Amino acid sequence: MVSRQPSRVEQHSREPNVGLGSNIDYVAMRDVSAGEELTVDYALLDDYDGHEIMACHCNSASCRRVIGGHDWRRRDLQRKYKVYFSWCLQRRIAEISGGTYE
């Protein structure tokens, strides 16, 4: 499943059902039921240098409770989401990992 309508994927979840297939395409990370809300972990999308931390209310069992602009740097999230990060974050992860992206 691919959506070219990013505005339809607005809700954050620590257990998202879509990730990025490119910088404009969302792809299913698991089977998504008809009518199920599409969710994404904001860590996949951007690197934010601001100091604002957003409270998370996704209510998933693995909820981080807070969403920060540098969550993509977390190794556990890099392992979990691997190819679902935006291409610019994949490149940054490779840079800080010594040129390799696991």
N, C-alpha and C positions, 0 to 999 in steps of 0.2 A: 504494500500500500504506500502510495506516495501522495503527499499533499503539496501543491504549489500555492497554498493559501495560508501563510504563516499566521495571519490574524486569527485563524481558527484554533491555533495551538497556543493557549495563553496561560493555562494553569500549570503551576509548578507541582511536581511530585518527586519524592525520593525514590519512588518505584514507578518511573515513567513508562509509557507504552510507545513513545516515539523518540527518535533521536535525529540527528542531521545526517543526510546522505550526501549533501553538499551544502554550500552556504545558503541555498534557497529551498532545498527539498527536505521535507521531513519523511523519515522512513520508519515503519513499524519495527520495534525492537522485540516484539512478541505478538502473538495473535491478539487482535483487537476485535471485540464484539461489536456488532451493528448497534449504533446509538451510544456506545461508550464514549465518554469525554476523552479527548486526546490531551495527554499531559506530557511535559518535558521537564527534565531537571535543568534549572537555569545555569548550572555549572557547565553545561555543554555549549553554551551560547557566547559567552563574553568574558573578557577580563576587565574588571572595573576597579579603578584606582581610588574611588571615593571612599569615604569612611563610613558610609551608611551600611548598616547590617539590617536585613529584613527578617522579621520573624516568619517562620514556616508553620503552616497549619495544615499540612497535607494529610496528617493523621496516619501515615503509613508506619508500619512497625520499625522501619529503619530511618525514621525522620531525624534530620540533623538539628532540628529546632530553630536554626538560624541559617540564612542564606547570605553568603558574602561574595564579593566580586572576585575573589581568588580561590574559590572552591575547586576550580579545575586543577589546581596545583596539588591537591590531595592525591597521594599514590593509590589509595583505595578506590577513589573515583576514576582515576586513570585506568586501573585494571578492570573495573566494572564496565566502563563505557567505551573504552578503547577507540573504535572507529567511528563512534557517534558524536565526537566533538567536532566543532566547526574546524575547517581546514586551517584557519589562522591559529587556533589553540593547539591543534595537532602539531603544527610547526613549532610553536613555543615549547610544547612538551618535549619534542625531539631536541630542541636547543638546550634545555636545562637538564636533559637526560644524557648529554654527551653525544648527541647526533643520532641516537636511535630512539625510535618510538615503539615500545613493546606492543 
